[in-house]
Amino acid sequence: MIQFNNLRASDPSLAQEVREAALRVLDRGWYVLGPEVEAFEAALAAYHGIEHAVGVASGTDAIELALRAAGVGAGDEVITVSHTAVATVCAIERAGAKPVLVDVDPVSYTMDPASAAAAVGPRTKAIVPVHLYGHPADMPSLVALAERHHLLLIEDGAQAHGARLGGRLVGTFGHLGAFSFYPTKNLGACGDGGAIVTASAQLAARLRRLRTYGQVTRDRHVERGVNSRLDEIQAAILSVKLKHLDEHNEVRRALAARYDRLLEPVERPRVRGGGVEVNHVYHLYVIRCRDRDALQAGLRSRGVETLVHYPVPVHLQEAYADLGYRRGDLPVTERVVEEILSLPMYVGLSVDEVDAVAHAVNARAAKGSKEAA
């Protein structure tokens, strides 16, 4: 079986460094918000060429606290996409705001700026574009939209660590950038974790308060916050992995390029930059096929594990029925989710395995074409 992901194979060269980092924390006996978190925050900020990074407990918390720190709350509307992990929308609601869901671009699957522009209303306070699958959203257009309407721009970079648009890292275009360090991410911890990056000292200071119950000193709380703290072991591990992030992203790009060359009868990912250089980091490698379910079943029979990200968009999820959307409201999203399939993609996936997956996809797609004829 060719696994969809294999975390044990992803970083064999880093195993000793990761163990040493974890043991360093255990030996020190300081486990929450200590020197390892401070060191990782400084390294993450430096990597992004931005002044501040604030570690929190998860990527969901990162989006929620970014919104709250920027003053988004009850009565406000926040524009985001329906084609995303539910966590994006969950975080908006946890901040007290109402998510307004818009359609995606049919090429990149990221937020369609025209759809976002049409959704701006008198209560719109922020836009949360998602850099989906490792492909940057159309930030020049979204920055212009946000500036035109005086809106906050908060990037969901959970799937795009190290992705660049015009040479600029995602997470640095908006007022704040939110990241997840869930183990499967390009920059993944050995547990949960998240962070927010920002150029604003004021926002960073508020984020640090909000993550610890609104606390400014041990016994003084100036506002209501939450418990959302990045722990020392995860920070130490992330510091190790951050040093290798660009190198690992290059591995992913090379694997994606090989898929691109080998896959024949199915639609492959296309990078859209609008004349700006795009550095996709391929958190996921996604193809499209009209007979997706049959293709997935055929690959499973050939020993290839695949997943769908995501088969049911948020606006059609039962849990979010009260938002009032109906089938047909977001036609591009609804068409995309019926056709997409994520192929194995991780650091540690071998060239031979990529070749085998591509061969299986081509063979199954060819068989489907003959059956259709």
NORJODA-V620108 format. One record per pair of residues at least 4 apart in sequence whose C-alpha atoms are under 6 Angstrom apart, sorted by the first residue. I is the first residue (numbers start at 1). J is the second residue. Records with the same first field share a line. If there is no record, write none. Layout:
# NORJODA-V620108
I = J / J
This chain:
# NORJODA-V620108
1 = 303 / 304
2 = 304
3 = 305
4 = 305 / 306 / 344
9 = 348
10 = 347 / 348
18 = 237
21 = 236
22 = 233
23 = 27
25 = 233
31 = 231 / 232
32 = 231 / 232
33 = 37
36 = 232 / 235 / 236
37 = 41 / 232 / 235
40 = 44 / 235 / 239
41 = 53
45 = 50 / 51 / 52 / 53
50 = 199
51 = 199
52 = 197 / 198
53 = 196 / 197
54 = 195 / 196
55 = 194 / 195 / 230
56 = 194 / 195 / 228 / 229 / 230
57 = 193 / 194 / 228 / 229 / 230
58 = 180 / 192 / 193 / 194
59 = 179 / 180 / 194
60 = 87 / 91
61 = 65
62 = 66 / 178 / 194 / 195 / 196
63 = 91 / 178
64 = 91 / 92 / 95
65 = 69
67 = 72
68 = 72 / 95
69 = 206 / 207
73 = 95 / 96 / 97
74 = 96 / 97
76 = 97 / 123 / 125
77 = 97 / 98 / 99 / 123 / 124 / 125
78 = 99 / 100 / 124 / 125 / 126 / 127
79 = 99 / 100 / 101 / 127
80 = 101 / 128 / 129
81 = 101 / 102
82 = 101 / 313 / 314 / 315
83 = 313
87 = 91
92 = 97
93 = 97 / 98
102 = 115 / 116
103 = 112 / 115 / 330 / 333
104 = 109 / 110 / 111 / 112 / 333
105 = 109 / 110 / 112
110 = 137
120 = 124
125 = 151
126 = 151 / 152 / 153
127 = 153
128 = 154 / 155
129 = 155
130 = 156
131 = 135 / 136 / 137 / 157 / 160
133 = 159 / 282 / 283 / 284
134 = 159 / 160 / 280 / 281 / 282 / 283
135 = 280
139 = 143
146 = 150 / 151
153 = 174 / 175
154 = 174 / 175 / 176 / 177
155 = 171 / 177 / 178
156 = 178
157 = 178 / 179
158 = 179 / 180
159 = 283
163 = 169 / 170 / 279 / 280 / 281
164 = 168 / 169 / 170 / 279
165 = 277 / 278
166 = 276 / 277
171 = 177
176 = 197 / 198
177 = 196 / 197
178 = 195 / 196
179 = 194 / 195
180 = 194
181 = 187 / 188 / 189 / 193 / 194
182 = 188 / 189 / 192
183 = 188 / 189 / 190
184 = 188
189 = 234 / 238
193 = 230
209 = 214 / 215
210 = 214 / 225 / 226
211 = 226 / 227 / 228
212 = 226 / 227
213 = 224 / 225 / 226 / 227
214 = 221 / 222 / 223 / 224 / 225
215 = 220 / 221
216 = 220
238 = 242
249 = 281
259 = 263
263 = 358
266 = 289
267 = 287 / 288
268 = 287
269 = 287
273 = 278
285 = 342 / 343
286 = 341 / 342
287 = 340 / 341
288 = 339 / 340
289 = 339
290 = 339
292 = 339
299 = 304
300 = 304 / 305
306 = 342 / 343
307 = 342
308 = 341 / 342
311 = 337
315 = 325
361 = 365
362 = 366
